[in-house]
Amino acid sequence: MEFVASSVPAKATGDHTSALGVDAATYGLADEDKAKIRGEGDEKVLGAIAELFAMKEEGLIKHVGISGMLPWLFSAAN
């Protein structure tokens, strides 16, 4: 699913470690960007997760496991 999520255009060159500081907004990492759904890709990810939990409620699957996207997922779900 993570490859469906909409990407945030970042700077093409330079020191990308600045994404954790002064350039956080450029990379979509600023505090005010935490809960933004950035397009169709993000909507697909959230829809797929909702469907997995619906399947769990129906007893079709026992567990739902998600990794790698947790900070974005929790902020987008709020």
N, C-alpha and C positions, 0 to 999 in steps of 0.2 A: 504493500500500500504506500509506503513512503515515497516511491518514485512517481506517484500520481499527484502528490501534494504540490501545490503551486509554489514555485520558487520566488524568492525576493531577489531582484537584480542587485548585485553588489558591484563594487568597483572592479573593473577588469584588471587593474594593475595595482601594485603597491603592497604595503605590508598589511595583510588581512588580519593580523592580531589586533589592529585598531577597532575591529568589529566589537570587541569586548569593552571598548571605552568610548572615545570621541566619535567614532563612526557607527555606533550601535544603531542609530535610526536608519542609516544607509542600508544596513543589512537586515532591517526588520527586527532588531533585537532590543529596541528601546522599551521601557516599561509600558508606554502607551500602546505598543504594538502587540502585546502579549495575547490579547483575545481577538485579534483580527482574523477573520476568515478571508483569505486572499484570492478566492476564485473557485472555479469549478473543481479543481483538483482537491482543494481542502474540503469542499462539500462532499466529494466522493469518499474521502477518508473517513469523515465523521459519519456518513451514512453507512459505510461498511461496518464501522465499529458498533453503531446502533443495531444493525442487523445481527451481528454476532451475539450481542447481549439479548436480543429478542429470541434467537435460536436457543440460547441457554435457558431462558425462562420457559420455553416450550419443551424443554427436556431433550432437545435434539443433540446438544453437545453439553459436556460437563463443565468445561473451563474455557475462559477466554484469556489468552496471553498476549501482551503487547510489550514491545521493547523499542528502545531507540528514539521514540517520539514523545515520551512522557511529558516533558515540560510544555511542549506546544499543545499536546492533546488536552492536558488539564486546563490550560489557559483558554483554549478555544471552546471547551465544553461549558465554561462558566457564563 
